[in-house]
């Protein structure tokens, strides 16, 4: 009885002092976004075809257009979005500090990242490969595993760890952007650069002096939209949106974006619907 009498006043004091407010605030991200009237997205402008500047200097790309679809779902207007350009590492702290509402920046879902931020289901699958000069003698990933080769990665710990595991003899040089990796390859500073397969294919298609090594360093990787942990209503909205985009109500929008930036259809999400009657 004495303990019960003590606990109730203590809880009342905690509420009065605002000690329990963070739990309430974390549940209101969706309402905060709706009340503000626009979406704030962390992204990049240096990684085509996901986020880059077009010939007019306008921000465009697959991740940019996906973000605009989310803004349209929230506000009925795809232009109700503000983009914050972030480095690869800064995107996580930007989420945790509420600088952005979400990150759409070709972010690979990894076990380590899942301890820091939340991710939606996959909205794009990929894998890591290498890009080399067209006249390079490198024909396979095994050819990179030598002290004579320097391979460029992004300043992402997971990429550096992958190189140490897969090509331990090679030297590693890290850069902030894929553009910097590409310039290092073109200048001869490095002999290869590690890149997500669709990004490498875009660079090779637009720069005939380079080519993609036809082999993956890793198995498939999934990209997800990242958000701050603890925001339940916001998580449910983003998870539901991505699921419907990639395999449901909004699939035709997804297909249009995929064709626009990758010139192919996305993988069939429900093959049994396409096979016809037996």
DRENDO-482781 format. One line per field, with one value per residue: residue number from 1; residue in one letter; x, y, z of N, C-alpha, C in turn. Coordinates in Angstrom, 1 decimal. Example, Ala and Ser with C-alpha at 12.3 -4.5 7.8 and 13.67 -1.06 7.14 Angstrom:
BEGIN
pos = [1, 2]
code = [a, s]
neast = [13.2, 12.8]
nnorth = [-5.7, -2.2]
nup = [7.8, 7.1]
caeast = [12.3, 13.7]
canorth = [-4.5, -1.1]
caup = [7.8, 7.1]
ceast = [13.2, 12.9]
cnorth = [-3.3, 0.0]
cup = [7.8, 7.9]
This chain:
BEGIN
pos = [1, 2, 3, 4, 5, 6, 7, 8, 9, 10, 11, 12, 13, 14, 15, 16, 17, 18, 19, 20, 21, 22, 23, 24, 25, 26, 27, 28, 29, 30, 31, 32, 33, 34, 35, 36, 37, 38, 39, 40, 41, 42, 43, 44, 45, 46, 47, 48, 49, 50, 51, 52, 53, 54, 55, 56, 57, 58, 59, 60, 61, 62, 63, 64, 65, 66, 67, 68, 69, 70, 71, 72, 73, 74, 75, 76, 77, 78, 79, 80, 81, 82, 83, 84, 85, 86, 87, 88, 89, 90, 91, 92, 93, 94, 95, 96, 97, 98, 99, 100, 101, 102, 103, 104, 105, 106, 107, 108, 109, 110, 111, 112, 113, 114, 115, 116, 117, 118, 119, 120, 121, 122, 123, 124, 125, 126, 127, 128, 129, 130, 131, 132, 133, 134, 135, 136, 137, 138, 139, 140, 141, 142, 143, 144, 145, 146, 147, 148, 149, 150, 151, 152, 153, 154, 155, 156, 157, 158, 159, 160, 161, 162, 163, 164, 165, 166, 167, 168, 169, 170, 171, 172, 173, 174, 175, 176, 177, 178, 179, 180, 181, 182, 183, 184, 185, 186, 187, 188, 189, 190, 191, 192, 193, 194, 195, 196, 197, 198, 199, 200, 201, 202, 203, 204, 205, 206, 207, 208, 209, 210, 211, 212, 213, 214, 215, 216, 217, 218, 219, 220, 221, 222, 223, 224, 225, 226, 227, 228, 229, 230, 231, 232, 233, 234, 235, 236, 237, 238, 239, 240, 241, 242, 243, 244, 245, 246, 247, 248, 249, 250, 251, 252, 253, 254, 255, 256, 257, 258, 259, 260, 261, 262, 263, 264, 265, 266, 267, 268, 269, 270, 271, 272, 273, 274, 275, 276, 277, 278]
code = [x, x, x, x, x, x, x, x, x, x, x, x, x, x, x, x, x, x, x, x, x, x, x, x, x, x, x, x, x, x, x, x, x, x, x, x, x, x, x, x, x, x, x, x, x, x, x, x, x, x, x, x, x, x, x, x, x, x, x, x, x, x, x, x, x, x, x, x, x, x, x, x, x, x, x, x, x, x, x, x, x, x, x, x, x, x, x, x, x, x, x, x, x, x, x, x, x, x, x, x, x, x, x, x, x, x, x, x, x, x, x, x, x, x, x, x, x, x, x, x, x, x, x, x, x, x, x, x, x, x, x, x, x, x, x, x, x, x, x, x, x, x, x, x, x, x, x, x, x, x, x, x, x, x, x, x, x, x, x, x, x, x, x, x, x, x, x, x, x, x, x, x, x, x, x, x, x, x, x, x, x, x, x, x, x, x, x, x, x, x, x, x, x, x, x, x, x, x, x, x, x, x, x, x, x, x, x, x, x, x, x, x, x, x, x, x, x, x, x, x, x, x, x, x, x, x, x, x, x, x, x, x, x, x, x, x, x, x, x, x, x, x, x, x, x, x, x, x, x, x, x, x, x, x, x, x, x, x, x, x, x, x, x, x, x, x, x, x, x, x, x, x, x, x, x, x, x, x]
neast = [0.8, 1.9, 3.9, 2.3, 1.0, 3.2, 4.1, 2.1, 1.9, 4.6, 4.5, 2.7, 4.2, 6.3, 4.9, 4.0, 6.4, 7.2, 8.7, 7.8, 7.2, 8.8, 8.0, 5.4, 5.9, 7.4, 5.4, 4.1, 5.1, 4.1, 1.8, 3.1, 4.4, 2.3, 1.0, 2.9, 3.0, 4.6, 7.1, 10.3, 13.2, 16.1, 18.8, 20.8, 22.8, 24.7, 24.8, 23.9, 21.8, 20.1, 20.0, 20.7, 21.9, 20.3, 20.7, 19.7, 20.3, 18.5, 17.4, 17.1, 16.1, 15.8, 15.3, 14.6, 12.2, 10.6, 10.4, 8.8, 6.5, 5.7, 5.2, 3.1, 1.2, 0.8, 0.0, -1.3, 0.1, 2.9, 5.0, 5.3, 7.6, 10.8, 14.2, 17.1, 20.5, 22.8, 25.8, 27.1, 27.4, 26.3, 23.6, 22.4, 22.6, 21.2, 18.6, 18.2, 18.4, 16.2, 16.4, 15.7, 12.8, 12.8, 15.0, 16.0, 18.1, 19.5, 20.0, 21.4, 20.1, 21.3, 22.5, 23.9, 23.1, 20.4, 20.4, 20.5, 18.8, 15.4, 14.1, 12.2, 10.3, 12.0, 12.6, 14.1, 16.4, 19.8, 23.3, 26.9, 29.5, 32.4, 33.8, 35.8, 38.5, 37.9, 40.0, 41.3, 43.1, 41.7, 39.4, 37.8, 36.6, 38.6, 40.9, 41.3, 42.3, 45.1, 48.2, 48.9, 46.7, 44.6, 41.6, 38.7, 36.4, 33.3, 33.1, 32.1, 31.7, 30.9, 31.5, 34.3, 34.9, 33.9, 35.7, 38.1, 37.5, 36.9, 38.9, 41.6, 44.3, 44.4, 44.8, 43.0, 41.2, 39.3, 36.4, 34.2, 32.0, 30.4, 31.0, 33.6, 34.9, 34.8, 36.2, 38.7, 39.3, 39.3, 41.5, 43.6, 44.4, 43.2, 42.6, 40.2, 36.7, 34.5, 31.0, 27.5, 25.5, 23.4, 24.2, 26.8, 26.2, 24.9, 26.9, 28.7, 27.2, 27.0, 29.6, 31.8, 34.4, 34.7, 33.9, 31.7, 32.6, 31.6, 30.5, 29.5, 30.4, 29.1, 26.1, 22.7, 21.5, 19.4, 17.7, 16.3, 13.9, 14.9, 14.1, 13.5, 13.9, 11.2, 9.1, 6.1, 3.5, 4.5, 6.3, 4.5, 3.0, 5.0, 6.0, 3.7, 3.2, 5.5, 5.2, 2.9, 3.7, 5.7, 4.5, 1.7, -1.1, 0.0, 1.7, 2.0, 3.0, 5.5, 6.6, 6.7, 8.7, 10.9, 11.3, 11.9, 14.4, 16.0, 15.6, 14.4, 11.8, 10.7, 11.5, 9.1, 6.6, 4.6, 4.6, 2.9, 0.5, 1.1, 1.4, -0.8, -3.7, -3.4]
nnorth = [-1.2, 1.3, 1.6, 1.8, 4.2, 5.9, 5.7, 6.7, 9.6, 10.1, 9.5, 11.4, 13.7, 13.3, 13.5, 16.2, 17.5, 17.1, 14.9, 12.7, 13.5, 13.1, 10.5, 11.0, 12.9, 11.6, 10.1, 11.7, 12.5, 12.2, 13.8, 16.2, 16.7, 16.9, 19.2, 21.1, 21.3, 20.7, 18.3, 17.3, 16.2, 14.3, 14.0, 13.4, 15.2, 14.3, 11.8, 10.3, 7.7, 8.5, 10.8, 14.0, 16.9, 18.3, 19.4, 21.9, 22.6, 21.8, 19.8, 16.3, 12.9, 9.4, 8.9, 11.4, 11.8, 9.7, 10.8, 13.0, 11.7, 10.8, 13.2, 14.0, 12.1, 12.8, 15.5, 16.0, 17.3, 17.2, 19.0, 19.9, 19.7, 19.8, 19.7, 18.5, 18.6, 16.1, 14.6, 11.2, 10.1, 12.1, 11.9, 10.2, 11.3, 13.6, 12.7, 11.7, 14.1, 15.4, 17.1, 16.4, 14.8, 12.3, 10.1, 9.7, 8.3, 6.4, 4.3, 1.6, -1.1, -2.3, -4.5, -3.1, -0.4, -0.6, -0.5, 2.1, 3.8, 3.6, 1.6, 1.5, -1.1, -2.7, -0.6, -0.7, -2.9, -3.9, -4.3, -4.5, -3.5, -3.1, -0.4, 0.2, 1.5, 1.4, 0.3, -1.2, -3.9, -5.4, -7.8, -9.3, -9.5, -10.8, -10.0, -7.5, -7.9, -7.3, -5.8, -4.0, -2.5, 0.1, 0.8, 2.7, 3.8, 4.9, 7.2, 5.3, 3.1, 0.4, -0.1, 0.0, -2.0, -4.2, -4.2, -4.9, -7.4, -8.8, -8.1, -8.2, -7.6, -5.4, -1.8, 0.8, 3.8, 6.4, 8.4, 11.3, 11.5, 9.9, 11.1, 12.1, 9.7, 8.7, 10.7, 10.3, 7.8, 8.4, 10.1, 8.4, 8.0, 6.0, 2.6, 1.4, 1.7, 1.2, 0.6, 1.0, -1.2, -0.2, 2.5, 2.5, 1.4, 3.6, 5.5, 4.3, 4.1, 6.8, 7.6, 6.7, 5.8, 4.2, 1.1, -1.5, -4.0, -7.3, -8.6, -9.2, -7.9, -8.6, -10.2, -9.6, -6.3, -4.3, -1.3, 1.2, 3.6, 5.8, 6.5, 8.3, 6.4, 5.2, 6.6, 5.8, 6.2, 7.6, 5.7, 3.7, 4.9, 5.4, 2.8, 1.6, 3.1, 2.6, -0.2, -0.3, 1.2, -0.3, -2.8, -2.6, -0.6, 1.8, 0.9, 1.4, 4.0, 3.6, 1.9, 3.6, 5.5, 3.8, 3.0, 5.5, 6.2, 4.0, 2.7, 0.2, -2.2, -2.6, -5.4, -8.0, -7.9, -9.5, -12.2, -14.4, -13.2, -12.4, -14.6, -15.8, -17.9, -21.4]
nup = [0.0, 0.8, -1.1, -3.4, -2.9, -3.1, -5.7, -7.4, -6.9, -7.8, -10.5, -11.4, -10.9, -12.8, -15.2, -15.0, -14.9, -17.5, -18.2, -19.5, -22.0, -24.4, -25.3, -26.2, -28.1, -30.0, -31.3, -32.9, -35.4, -38.0, -37.8, -37.3, -39.7, -41.5, -40.4, -40.8, -43.6, -45.7, -46.9, -45.6, -47.0, -46.8, -49.1, -52.0, -54.5, -56.2, -57.2, -59.8, -61.2, -59.1, -57.5, -58.8, -60.5, -63.3, -66.8, -66.6, -64.1, -62.2, -59.5, -59.8, -60.4, -59.5, -56.7, -56.0, -57.4, -56.3, -53.7, -54.3, -55.0, -52.5, -51.2, -52.7, -52.0, -49.3, -49.4, -51.7, -53.6, -55.5, -55.3, -52.7, -51.1, -49.5, -50.2, -48.5, -49.0, -48.3, -46.9, -47.1, -44.5, -42.8, -43.2, -41.3, -38.7, -39.3, -39.5, -36.8, -35.4, -36.2, -38.4, -40.9, -42.3, -43.5, -45.2, -48.5, -50.3, -51.9, -49.9, -48.5, -46.7, -43.8, -41.1, -39.1, -39.6, -39.0, -36.2, -35.7, -37.2, -38.6, -41.3, -44.3, -46.1, -48.9, -51.6, -53.9, -55.4, -55.4, -56.0, -55.3, -57.4, -59.6, -61.4, -64.2, -66.3, -69.9, -71.3, -69.4, -67.9, -66.1, -65.7, -64.0, -60.6, -59.1, -60.4, -59.2, -56.8, -55.9, -55.0, -56.8, -57.6, -56.9, -55.4, -55.4, -52.9, -51.4, -48.6, -46.6, -44.0, -44.4, -47.0, -47.1, -45.4, -46.8, -49.0, -47.7, -47.0, -49.4, -51.3, -50.2, -50.7, -52.3, -52.5, -50.8, -51.5, -50.2, -51.0, -51.0, -52.8, -55.6, -58.0, -57.5, -57.2, -59.8, -61.2, -60.1, -61.1, -63.9, -64.0, -63.4, -60.9, -59.3, -60.1, -60.2, -59.3, -56.6, -56.6, -56.5, -58.5, -60.4, -60.5, -61.4, -64.0, -65.1, -65.2, -66.9, -69.3, -69.9, -70.2, -72.4, -72.1, -69.9, -68.2, -66.8, -64.5, -65.0, -62.7, -59.3, -56.2, -53.9, -52.6, -53.4, -52.5, -50.6, -51.0, -48.8, -47.6, -45.1, -41.7, -38.6, -35.6, -33.5, -34.3, -34.7, -36.1, -38.4, -39.4, -40.1, -42.1, -44.1, -44.5, -45.5, -47.8, -49.4, -49.8, -51.3, -53.5, -54.7, -55.2, -55.3, -55.2, -56.3, -58.3, -61.1, -61.2, -60.0, -62.0, -64.1, -63.2, -63.0, -65.6, -66.7, -65.5, -65.6, -67.9, -68.3, -67.4, -64.0, -61.8, -62.0, -59.6, -58.8, -60.0, -60.5, -61.4, -63.9, -65.4, -66.5, -67.3, -66.6]
caeast = [0.0, 2.8, 4.6, 1.3, 0.8, 4.4, 4.2, 1.1, 2.4, 5.8, 4.1, 2.1, 5.3, 7.0, 4.1, 4.0, 7.7, 7.5, 9.7, 7.3, 6.8, 9.4, 7.2, 4.3, 6.4, 7.8, 4.3, 3.4, 5.9, 3.2, 1.0, 4.0, 4.7, 1.0, 0.7, 3.9, 2.5, 5.6, 8.0, 11.7, 13.9, 17.6, 19.2, 22.1, 22.8, 25.9, 24.8, 22.9, 20.5, 19.2, 19.9, 21.7, 21.5, 20.1, 21.3, 19.2, 20.7, 17.4, 17.5, 16.2, 16.6, 14.8, 15.0, 13.9, 10.8, 9.9, 10.0, 7.7, 5.3, 5.3, 4.6, 1.7, 0.3, 0.6, -0.5, -2.0, 0.9, 4.3, 6.0, 5.3, 8.8, 12.1, 15.3, 18.3, 21.6, 23.6, 26.8, 26.6, 27.4, 25.5, 22.2, 21.9, 22.5, 20.1, 17.4, 18.2, 18.3, 15.0, 16.7, 14.9, 11.7, 13.2, 16.2, 15.8, 19.5, 20.0, 20.5, 21.4, 19.7, 22.3, 22.2, 24.5, 22.3, 19.1, 20.5, 20.6, 17.6, 14.5, 14.0, 11.0, 10.7, 12.8, 12.0, 15.0, 17.4, 21.0, 24.5, 28.1, 30.4, 33.5, 33.9, 37.2, 38.6, 37.6, 41.2, 41.9, 43.3, 40.9, 38.3, 37.0, 37.0, 39.8, 42.0, 41.5, 42.9, 46.5, 48.8, 49.1, 45.4, 43.9, 40.1, 38.0, 35.1, 32.8, 33.5, 31.1, 32.5, 30.5, 32.2, 35.7, 35.0, 33.7, 37.0, 39.1, 37.2, 36.9, 40.1, 42.5, 45.6, 44.2, 44.8, 41.7, 41.1, 37.9, 35.9, 32.9, 31.0, 30.7, 31.7, 35.0, 35.5, 34.9, 37.3, 40.0, 39.5, 39.7, 42.9, 44.6, 44.7, 42.8, 42.4, 38.8, 36.0, 33.4, 29.8, 26.2, 25.4, 22.7, 24.9, 27.9, 25.7, 24.6, 28.1, 29.3, 26.3, 27.2, 31.0, 32.2, 35.8, 34.7, 33.0, 31.4, 33.1, 30.4, 30.5, 29.1, 31.2, 28.2, 24.8, 21.8, 21.3, 18.1, 17.6, 15.1, 13.8, 15.2, 13.4, 13.9, 13.3, 10.3, 7.9, 5.2, 2.6, 5.3, 6.8, 3.4, 2.7, 6.1, 6.1, 2.6, 3.4, 6.5, 4.7, 1.9, 4.4, 6.4, 3.7, 0.3, -2.0, 0.8, 2.8, 2.2, 3.9, 6.8, 7.0, 7.1, 10.0, 11.9, 11.6, 12.5, 15.8, 16.8, 15.3, 13.8, 10.8, 11.1, 11.2, 7.7, 6.4, 3.6, 4.7, 1.7, -0.5, 1.5, 1.6, -2.1, -4.3, -2.7]
canorth = [0.0, 2.4, 1.7, 2.3, 5.6, 6.7, 5.6, 7.5, 10.9, 10.2, 9.5, 12.7, 14.7, 13.1, 14.1, 17.6, 18.0, 16.9, 13.8, 11.7, 14.1, 12.5, 9.4, 11.5, 13.7, 10.6, 9.5, 12.7, 13.0, 12.3, 15.0, 17.4, 16.9, 17.4, 20.5, 22.0, 21.6, 20.2, 17.3, 17.6, 15.0, 14.3, 13.3, 13.8, 15.8, 13.9, 10.4, 9.8, 8.4, 8.6, 12.2, 14.7, 18.1, 18.1, 20.4, 23.3, 22.8, 21.3, 18.5, 15.3, 11.5, 8.4, 9.1, 12.7, 11.6, 8.9, 11.7, 13.8, 10.9, 10.8, 14.5, 14.0, 11.3, 13.6, 16.9, 16.2, 18.2, 16.7, 20.0, 20.2, 18.9, 20.5, 18.7, 18.9, 17.8, 15.5, 13.6, 9.8, 9.9, 13.1, 11.6, 9.5, 12.3, 14.5, 12.0, 11.7, 15.5, 16.0, 18.1, 15.9, 13.8, 11.0, 10.1, 9.0, 8.5, 5.1, 3.8, 0.2, -1.6, -3.2, -4.8, -2.0, 0.8, -0.8, -0.1, 3.6, 4.3, 2.7, 1.6, 1.0, -2.3, -2.4, 0.0, -0.9, -3.8, -3.6, -5.0, -3.7, -4.0, -2.2, 0.2, 0.4, 2.1, 0.5, -0.3, -1.8, -5.4, -6.0, -8.5, -9.9, -9.0, -11.4, -9.2, -6.3, -8.3, -7.2, -4.6, -3.0, -1.9, 1.0, 0.9, 3.9, 3.6, 6.1, 7.2, 4.5, 2.0, -0.9, -0.4, -0.2, -3.4, -5.1, -4.3, -5.6, -8.8, -9.4, -7.9, -7.7, -7.2, -4.1, -0.5, 1.5, 5.2, 6.8, 9.7, 11.7, 11.3, 9.0, 11.9, 12.1, 8.4, 8.7, 11.6, 9.6, 6.7, 9.0, 10.7, 7.4, 8.0, 4.7, 1.7, 0.9, 2.2, 0.4, 1.4, 0.2, -1.6, 0.8, 3.8, 2.1, 1.3, 4.9, 6.2, 3.6, 4.5, 8.2, 7.9, 5.5, 5.4, 3.3, -0.1, -2.1, -5.4, -8.0, -9.5, -8.5, -8.1, -9.0, -10.6, -8.5, -5.3, -3.6, 0.2, 1.5, 5.0, 5.8, 7.5, 8.2, 5.3, 5.6, 7.4, 4.7, 6.6, 7.9, 4.5, 3.0, 5.6, 5.2, 1.4, 1.3, 3.8, 1.9, -1.4, 0.0, 1.7, -1.4, -4.0, -2.5, 0.5, 2.8, 0.2, 2.0, 5.1, 3.0, 1.4, 4.8, 6.0, 2.8, 3.1, 6.8, 6.4, 2.8, 2.2, -1.1, -2.4, -3.1, -6.8, -8.3, -8.0, -10.6, -13.0, -15.3, -12.5, -12.2, -15.9, -16.2, -19.2, -22.6]
caup = [0.0, 0.9, -2.4, -4.4, -2.6, -3.5, -7.2, -8.1, -6.9, -8.6, -12.0, -11.6, -11.0, -14.0, -16.3, -14.8, -15.3, -18.9, -18.4, -20.4, -23.3, -25.6, -25.8, -26.9, -29.3, -31.0, -31.9, -33.7, -36.5, -39.1, -37.6, -37.5, -41.2, -42.1, -39.9, -41.4, -44.9, -46.7, -46.5, -45.7, -47.4, -47.0, -50.3, -52.7, -55.8, -56.8, -57.5, -60.8, -61.5, -57.9, -57.2, -59.5, -61.2, -64.7, -67.6, -66.2, -62.7, -61.3, -58.8, -60.4, -60.1, -59.0, -55.3, -56.0, -57.9, -55.3, -52.6, -54.8, -54.9, -51.1, -51.0, -53.3, -51.1, -48.1, -49.5, -53.0, -54.5, -55.5, -55.1, -51.3, -50.5, -49.5, -50.2, -47.9, -49.5, -47.2, -47.2, -46.8, -43.0, -42.2, -43.3, -40.1, -37.7, -39.7, -39.0, -35.4, -34.9, -36.8, -39.5, -42.0, -41.9, -44.0, -46.1, -49.7, -50.7, -52.2, -48.6, -48.3, -45.4, -43.2, -39.7, -38.3, -39.7, -38.3, -34.8, -35.6, -37.9, -39.2, -42.8, -45.0, -46.9, -50.1, -52.8, -55.0, -55.1, -56.1, -55.6, -55.4, -58.5, -59.8, -62.7, -64.6, -67.7, -70.9, -71.8, -68.3, -68.0, -65.1, -66.3, -62.9, -59.3, -58.7, -60.9, -58.4, -55.5, -56.0, -54.5, -57.9, -57.8, -55.9, -55.7, -54.7, -52.2, -50.7, -47.1, -46.0, -43.4, -44.9, -48.3, -46.8, -44.8, -47.9, -49.8, -46.9, -46.9, -50.7, -52.1, -49.1, -51.2, -53.0, -51.7, -50.8, -51.3, -50.0, -51.5, -50.5, -53.8, -56.8, -59.0, -57.1, -57.5, -61.3, -61.6, -59.7, -62.1, -65.2, -63.9, -63.2, -59.4, -58.9, -61.2, -60.2, -58.1, -56.1, -56.8, -56.7, -59.9, -61.3, -60.6, -62.3, -65.3, -65.6, -65.5, -68.1, -70.4, -70.3, -70.3, -73.1, -71.8, -68.8, -68.3, -65.5, -64.4, -65.0, -61.5, -58.1, -55.0, -52.8, -53.0, -53.6, -51.4, -50.6, -50.6, -48.1, -47.1, -43.7, -40.8, -37.2, -34.8, -32.5, -34.9, -35.1, -37.2, -39.5, -39.9, -40.7, -43.3, -45.1, -44.9, -46.4, -49.1, -50.2, -50.2, -52.4, -54.6, -55.4, -55.5, -55.1, -55.8, -57.1, -59.0, -62.4, -60.9, -59.8, -63.3, -65.0, -62.7, -63.3, -67.0, -66.9, -65.1, -65.9, -69.3, -68.3, -66.4, -62.7, -61.7, -61.7, -58.2, -58.5, -61.3, -60.8, -62.0, -65.3, -66.1, -67.2, -66.8, -67.0]
ceast = [0.9, 3.5, 3.6, 1.1, 2.0, 4.5, 3.3, 1.5, 3.7, 5.5, 3.5, 3.2, 6.0, 6.2, 4.1, 5.3, 8.1, 8.4, 9.1, 6.9, 7.5, 8.6, 6.0, 4.8, 6.8, 6.6, 3.6, 4.1, 5.0, 2.3, 1.8, 4.2, 3.4, 0.7, 1.7, 3.5, 3.5, 6.5, 9.4, 12.5, 15.4, 17.9, 20.5, 21.9, 24.0, 26.0, 23.7, 22.9, 19.6, 19.0, 21.0, 21.1, 21.4, 20.8, 20.9, 19.6, 19.6, 17.7, 16.6, 16.8, 15.5, 14.4, 14.2, 12.4, 10.0, 9.5, 8.9, 6.4, 4.8, 4.7, 3.2, 0.7, -0.1, -0.3, -1.3, -1.2, 2.4, 5.4, 6.1, 6.4, 10.0, 13.2, 16.5, 19.4, 22.6, 24.7, 26.3, 26.5, 26.4, 24.0, 21.6, 21.7, 21.4, 18.8, 17.2, 17.9, 17.0, 15.2, 15.9, 13.8, 12.1, 14.4, 15.9, 17.2, 20.2, 20.7, 20.3, 21.0, 20.7, 22.0, 22.7, 23.6, 20.9, 19.2, 20.4, 19.3, 16.6, 14.5, 12.6, 11.3, 11.4, 12.0, 12.9, 16.0, 18.6, 22.1, 25.7, 29.0, 31.5, 33.4, 35.4, 37.3, 38.4, 38.8, 41.9, 42.1, 42.4, 39.6, 37.3, 37.4, 38.3, 41.0, 42.3, 42.3, 44.5, 47.0, 49.0, 47.8, 45.0, 42.5, 39.5, 36.7, 34.6, 33.3, 32.4, 31.8, 32.2, 31.3, 33.7, 35.9, 34.8, 35.0, 38.1, 38.8, 37.4, 38.2, 41.2, 43.8, 45.5, 44.3, 43.4, 41.8, 39.6, 37.6, 34.5, 31.7, 31.4, 31.4, 33.2, 35.7, 35.7, 36.1, 38.7, 40.3, 40.0, 41.1, 44.0, 45.0, 44.3, 42.6, 40.9, 38.0, 34.7, 32.1, 28.6, 26.0, 24.6, 23.4, 26.1, 27.4, 25.4, 25.8, 28.7, 28.5, 26.6, 28.7, 31.7, 33.6, 35.9, 33.7, 32.7, 31.9, 31.8, 30.4, 30.2, 30.0, 30.4, 26.9, 23.9, 21.7, 20.0, 18.2, 16.2, 15.1, 14.0, 14.4, 13.9, 13.2, 12.3, 9.1, 6.9, 4.3, 3.3, 5.8, 5.7, 3.0, 3.7, 6.2, 4.9, 2.7, 4.4, 6.0, 3.7, 2.6, 5.0, 5.6, 2.2, -0.4, -1.2, 1.9, 3.1, 3.1, 5.3, 7.4, 7.5, 8.4, 11.1, 12.3, 12.3, 14.0, 16.7, 16.6, 14.8, 12.6, 11.3, 10.9, 9.8, 7.5, 5.5, 3.6, 3.5, 0.6, -0.2, 1.5, 0.3, -2.6, -3.5, -3.6]
cnorth = [1.2, 2.7, 2.3, 3.8, 6.5, 6.8, 6.6, 9.0, 11.1, 10.3, 10.9, 13.8, 14.5, 13.7, 15.6, 18.2, 17.8, 15.8, 12.7, 12.2, 13.5, 11.3, 9.9, 12.2, 12.7, 10.1, 10.4, 13.2, 13.2, 13.6, 16.3, 17.7, 17.5, 18.8, 21.5, 22.3, 21.2, 19.2, 17.7, 16.3, 15.2, 13.4, 13.8, 14.5, 15.3, 12.5, 10.0, 8.3, 8.6, 10.0, 13.0, 16.0, 17.9, 19.3, 21.8, 23.6, 22.4, 20.0, 17.5, 13.9, 10.6, 8.6, 10.5, 12.5, 10.7, 9.8, 12.6, 13.0, 10.8, 12.1, 14.6, 13.2, 12.0, 14.8, 17.1, 17.0, 17.7, 17.7, 20.5, 19.4, 19.9, 19.5, 19.3, 18.0, 17.4, 14.6, 12.2, 9.6, 10.9, 12.7, 10.9, 10.5, 13.4, 14.0, 12.1, 13.0, 16.2, 17.1, 17.7, 15.0, 12.4, 11.2, 9.2, 9.2, 7.2, 4.4, 2.3, -0.2, -2.6, -3.4, -3.6, -0.8, 0.6, -0.6, 1.4, 4.3, 3.2, 2.7, 1.0, -0.4, -1.8, -1.7, -0.1, -1.9, -3.6, -4.6, -4.2, -4.4, -3.0, -1.7, 0.5, 1.1, 1.0, -0.3, -1.1, -3.3, -6.1, -6.5, -9.1, -9.2, -9.6, -10.6, -7.9, -6.7, -8.4, -5.9, -3.5, -2.2, -1.1, 1.1, 1.9, 3.4, 4.9, 6.1, 6.6, 3.3, 0.7, -1.2, -0.7, -1.6, -4.4, -5.3, -5.1, -7.1, -9.5, -9.3, -7.4, -7.2, -5.8, -2.9, 0.1, 3.0, 5.6, 8.2, 10.0, 11.4, 10.4, 9.8, 12.0, 10.8, 8.3, 9.5, 11.0, 8.5, 7.3, 9.6, 9.7, 7.3, 6.6, 3.9, 1.1, 1.7, 1.4, 1.2, 0.5, 0.0, -0.6, 2.1, 3.6, 2.0, 2.6, 5.6, 5.6, 4.0, 5.9, 8.6, 6.7, 5.0, 4.5, 2.1, -0.7, -3.6, -6.2, -9.1, -8.7, -8.9, -8.8, -9.6, -9.4, -7.6, -4.6, -2.2, 0.4, 3.0, 4.9, 6.9, 7.3, 7.1, 5.9, 6.3, 6.4, 5.1, 6.9, 6.7, 3.7, 3.6, 5.3, 3.8, 1.1, 1.9, 3.0, 0.5, -1.3, 0.5, 0.6, -2.6, -3.9, -1.4, 1.4, 2.2, 0.9, 3.3, 4.7, 2.5, 2.5, 5.4, 5.1, 2.9, 4.4, 6.8, 5.2, 2.1, 0.8, -1.2, -2.9, -4.6, -7.0, -8.5, -9.2, -11.4, -13.9, -14.6, -12.3, -13.5, -16.3, -17.5, -20.4, -23.6]
cup = [0.0, -0.4, -3.4, -4.2, -3.1, -5.0, -7.9, -8.1, -7.8, -10.1, -12.3, -11.7, -12.3, -15.2, -16.2, -15.2, -16.7, -19.2, -19.3, -21.7, -24.5, -26.2, -26.6, -28.2, -30.4, -31.8, -32.9, -34.9, -37.8, -39.0, -37.8, -38.9, -41.8, -41.7, -40.6, -42.9, -46.0, -46.0, -46.6, -45.9, -47.5, -48.2, -50.8, -54.0, -56.7, -57.3, -58.5, -60.9, -60.3, -57.5, -57.8, -60.1, -62.7, -65.5, -67.2, -64.7, -61.7, -60.8, -59.4, -60.0, -59.6, -57.6, -55.2, -56.3, -56.9, -54.1, -53.0, -54.8, -53.5, -50.7, -51.5, -52.5, -49.9, -48.3, -50.8, -54.0, -54.4, -55.2, -53.6, -50.6, -50.6, -49.4, -49.5, -48.4, -48.4, -47.7, -46.7, -45.3, -42.3, -42.2, -42.0, -39.0, -38.0, -39.4, -37.5, -34.7, -35.5, -37.8, -40.7, -41.5, -42.4, -44.9, -47.3, -50.5, -51.0, -51.0, -48.5, -46.9, -44.9, -41.7, -38.8, -38.4, -39.0, -36.8, -34.6, -36.1, -38.3, -40.7, -43.2, -45.6, -48.2, -51.1, -54.0, -54.5, -56.0, -55.7, -55.8, -56.5, -58.6, -61.2, -63.0, -65.9, -68.7, -71.4, -70.6, -68.5, -67.0, -65.8, -65.2, -61.6, -58.7, -59.2, -60.1, -57.1, -55.6, -55.5, -55.5, -58.2, -56.6, -56.3, -54.8, -54.1, -51.8, -49.3, -46.3, -45.3, -44.0, -46.2, -48.0, -46.2, -45.9, -48.7, -49.0, -46.9, -48.3, -51.5, -51.1, -49.6, -51.9, -52.0, -51.9, -50.6, -51.2, -50.4, -51.0, -51.5, -54.9, -57.9, -58.7, -57.4, -59.0, -61.8, -61.2, -60.7, -63.5, -65.2, -63.7, -61.7, -58.8, -60.2, -61.3, -59.1, -57.8, -56.1, -56.9, -58.2, -60.8, -61.5, -61.6, -63.8, -65.9, -66.0, -66.8, -69.4, -70.9, -70.4, -71.0, -72.8, -70.6, -69.0, -66.9, -65.6, -64.2, -63.9, -60.3, -57.0, -53.9, -53.4, -53.2, -52.3, -51.6, -50.2, -49.9, -47.8, -45.6, -43.0, -39.4, -36.4, -33.8, -33.0, -35.5, -36.3, -38.5, -40.2, -40.7, -42.0, -44.4, -45.5, -45.8, -47.7, -50.0, -50.7, -51.4, -53.6, -55.4, -55.8, -55.4, -55.9, -56.7, -58.0, -60.4, -62.3, -60.8, -61.2, -64.2, -64.5, -63.1, -64.7, -67.4, -66.7, -65.5, -67.2, -69.4, -67.3, -65.1, -62.7, -61.4, -60.2, -57.8, -59.8, -61.6, -61.5, -63.5, -66.1, -66.9, -66.8, -67.4, -67.8]
